[in-house]
Every structure is written in C-alpha cells, then in structure tokens.
Amino acid sequence: MSIKHPIISITGSSGAGTTSVKRIFELIFRREKIEAAFIEGDAFHRYDRQAMKIKVAEEEEKGNPNFTHFHVDANELEKLEAVFEEYGRRGTGKTRTYVHDEEEAKLYGTPPGTFTEWREFPDSDLLFYEGLHGCAVTEKVNLARHADLRIGVVPVINLEWIQKIHRDRATRGYSTEAVMDMILRRMPDYTRYILPQFSQTHINFQRVPIVDTSNPFIARWIPTPDESMLVIRFANPRGIDFPYLLSMIHDSFMSRANSIVVPGNKLDLAMQLILTPLIMQLIERKNRAS
C-alpha cells in the first residue's frame, strides 16, 4: 500500500464483468480529472496463445488435464507484484497488452494471441489493475497487500458461466461445447486461486439473477440488469453511510449489517455513490503526502 502512489485492484473471473466495472471507474476518473495508469491482468500471462496450447498439452501428458490461465504458474505473478511494488514506491512501472482478436490486432499491430512490447506507464495519479489475480496470495506472492482499494466482481456461478458462454461465442468465435470444456477445465484452479481472493477484498459486488439460470449451457440470453439484484458486501462497514445509500438507491435494502442489496439496473449508480468517495480519499491522502 502507498499513500503517494495508490493502487486500485479489481479482481474477478473471466466473464464475471470486470471489464464493465472498469468502464465505471473510467467514468469516475474522467469526471474527477484523475489520471490513471492501467494494467490488464491478461498482460501478465506467462504464455502467448500458441505457447499456452503447447503447455496445456504437456500438462495433459503429465496427467494434469486442468492447467488453465487461472493457475498461478500460467501467469507472471512475481513480475506483477514487482510492478505493484515499484509503482507504490515511485509511481513508475511497465505493462503490455495481450491481443485477443482481430480488432485489437489492427489497433496494436500484432497478431491475435500475442503480446505487445512492454511500455512505461504515463504520468498518473494512481494505478488501476483489472484481471484474474489482483488480490492473489500464494507462497510466493502477496498482491493484495499492495492494493489500497480492492474490489471483487463476483456473479453467482451460473450467471458467470452464461456471461462467459455468450461473450466467447459472440466475440471469440468459440462453440458452446468449447466454452463448456474450458469452464470444466478451470474449475479446480477457480476454487484454488480465484475464490480465495474475494476474502481479501474491501468490497464485493455480486450480481444475482432473479430468473431461471438452472442450466446455463442452454440459456438463450444473459439475464438483464432488470432481471437481477446486486449484493454489495463491505469487509469493514465502519464509515459507510448506509442510510444515505438506501435513500439514494430506490428499492435497496440491507440484508446483513455489512451488506446492501440493490436492483441490478442500479449498478452504475451504486458503484459511483460508493466508490467515488473512496477514490477521492486516496487522492486527498496522496495530495497531502505530496
């Protein structure tokens, strides 16, 4: 953690909705005139797409059919922690981009499934990470200790699968069967490396559908925000003005002393009401220290 160079970490599984949450943060940053340096978790994968296929095949030959990007060994987490540590000390560091598709390939000038060159962060007020392992704690790394604000994005599991199936079919050209196979392969690493991070977060945002999602593999549509509720859990509710939030967010209610439930279509409003003061506290601390 750093007063002069704060770090915000958004962690969640593939298909969980972290990219949508990132857009809300970007809106807050623009409105409050905050310059942020950005890290995408995919930038710290250890292997490009072709090398990952080879590695997966090697692991299968060794009797491990479940090696995926969720596994810590498939990622450069020690290098990521070094970037967090450097940014916290000096406000500097490097990142790159993992190119997912042809549209990004045109933008970055490198083929899909490969990485761009490493680049220095621009001058910034804070560092913003969004990806799989932003709060990971293992025997070798402790990324959670570097982040000043840690946010978990955690749809209930069937909804997470539906979102992933629809995203990967629509934007990456995968079949339902291919996505299903990937989900099954990831389950051991999901439980071992992803789920524990949500106990390290300051706030979790969990979307819960209120329509039938009992078989996510045949769902024709992703449940809409109007068909969902949002459970927001605070690790430490002290200082959170729940009466104010309840008055500002229509049809919201408290489910526990540290949890508020809001309509799914109020995600943007809820996140802005909750996160803007927390972000501004980081900036005010930074300015005082400077």
Residue, then its C-alpha position, 0 to 999 in steps of 0.5 A: m500500500s502507498i499513500k503517494h502512489p495508490i493502487i486500485s485492484i479489481t479482481g474477478s473471473s473471466g466473464a464475471g464483468t470486470t471489464s464493465v466495472k472498469r468502464i465505471f471507474e473510467l467514468i469516475f476518473r474522467r469526471e474527477k480529472i484523475e489520471a490513471a495508469f492501467i494494467e490488464g491482468d491478461a498482460f501478465h500471462r506467462y504464455d502467448r496463445q500458441a505457447m499456452k496450447i503447447k503447455v496445456a498439452e504437456e500438462e495433459e501428458k503429465g496427467n494434469p488435464n486442468f492447467t488453465h490461465f487461472h493457475v498461478d504458474a500460467n501467469e507472471l505473478e512475481k513480475l506483477e507484484a514487482v510492478f505493484e511494488e515499484y509503482g507504490r514506491r515511485g509511481t513508475g512501472k511497465t505493462r503490455t497488452y495481450v491481443h485477443d482478436e482481430e480488432e485489437a490486432k489492427l489497433y496494436g499491430t500484432p497478431p491475435g494471441t500475442f503480446t505487445e512490447w512492454r511500455e512505461f506507464p504515463d504520468s498518473d495519479l494512481l494505478f488501476y489493475e483489472g484481471l484474474h489475480g489482483c488480490a492473489v496470495t500464494e507462497k510466493v506472492n502477496l498482491a493484495r497487500h499492495a492494493d489500497l482499494r480492492i474490489g471483487v466482481v463476483p456473479v453467482i456461478n451460473l450467471e458467470w458461466i452464461q456471461k462467459i458462454h455468450r461473450d466467447r461465442a459472440t466475440r471469440g468465435y468459440s462453440t458452446e461445447a468449447v466454452m463448456d470444456m474450458i469452464l470444466r477445465r478451470m474449475p479446480d484452479y477457480t476454487r484454488y486461486i480465484l475464490p480465495q481472493f474475494s476474502q481479501t477484498h474491501i468490497n464485493f459486488q455480486r450480481v444475482p439473477i432473479v430468473d431461471t439460470s438452472n442450466p446455463f449451457i442452454a440459456r438463450w440470453i444473459p439475464t438483464p440488469d432488470e432481471s437481477m439484484l446486486v449484493i454489495r458486501f463491505a469487509n469493514p462497514r465502519g464509515i459507510d453511510f448506509p442510510y444515505l445509500l438506501s435513500m439514494i438507491h430506490d428499492s435497496f435494502m440491507s440484508r446483513a449489517n455489512s451488506i446492501v442489496v440493490p436492483g441490478n439496473k442500479l449498478d452504475l449508480a451504486m458503484q459511483l455513490i460508493l466508490t467515488p468517495l473512496i477514490m477521492q480519499l486516496i487522492e486527498r491522502k496522496n495530495r497531502a503526502s505530496 
